[in-house]
Amino acid sequence: MLSESRTMTRIYWLIVGIAFAVTITMLFVYTPVEETMGPIQKIFYLHLPSAICTFLACTVAFVAGLGYLWQRKIAWDDLSAAGAKIAAIMCTFVLATGMIWGRIAWGAWWTWTPRLTFSLMLWLLYVVYLIIRPCIESRDRRAMVCAVYAITAFLNVPLVYVSVRLIPDYIHPKSVDLIGPMKVTLAAWFVPVTLLTLGLIVAERNRNRRQRQRQLERSSETAWSVARPKSPDVGAVDSCNQQAGEL
């Protein structure tokens, strides 16, 4: 069973690698260069799917947090922690690609516009989640606090989305006009980025579960070693028997 699981995992990551290879080839061979911004515009095909997958990871953490509050099963906490960690990683990538794009296209690494500010807030929320989580020793208390935190942090996701759609921004574009091949490339890039995000969430969830099981095993071994009665000293027993015989 374990070998089959490892085989399926390898096949999955092979598919992810092939998907990335295909989309990267499309990016440089099939997709035309945008006339206004030039080659730097091609970072958009990675930037937008990464942003959407950030929302996906945030949603996983949010739903798993609700699941823990509802059922109090620690497996939900494993999943919520995984979603929060991958959300922080993907949001980091979104901010980095956006800054590179902005510096080359508009001459500014960063501007405090509502869209960028809400995106930075989202990143900070999940980074703080990763910081406070190991600071709580009690497993149940940690799961409870992190579940509430993940639910609260998710409230910033609609703010980011609304800020992009409704709030005027002189730097960050509301939308990008794409011709046919560009639309095909953008749609294709959603495949590997989404597969990567889901695969990382599952891998991190499994890692959390294995780590928790190892901690339980160590705790059980420690409790058994403390509770186990000590075997009598053989030498002391012989000495006592000898003294009894002399008496």
Secondary structure by P-SEA (a helix, b strand, c coil): caaaaaaaaaaaaaaaaaaaaaaaaaacccccccccccccccaaaaaaaaaaaaaaaaaaaaaaaaaaaacccaaaaaaaaaaaaaaaaaaaaaaaaaaaaaaaaccccccccaaaaaaaaaaaaaaaaaaaccccccaaaaaaaaaaaaaaaacaaaaaaaaaccccccccccbbbbcaaaaaaaaaaaaaaaaaaaaaaaaaaaaaaaaaaaaaaaaaaaaaaaaccccccaaaaaaaaaaaaac
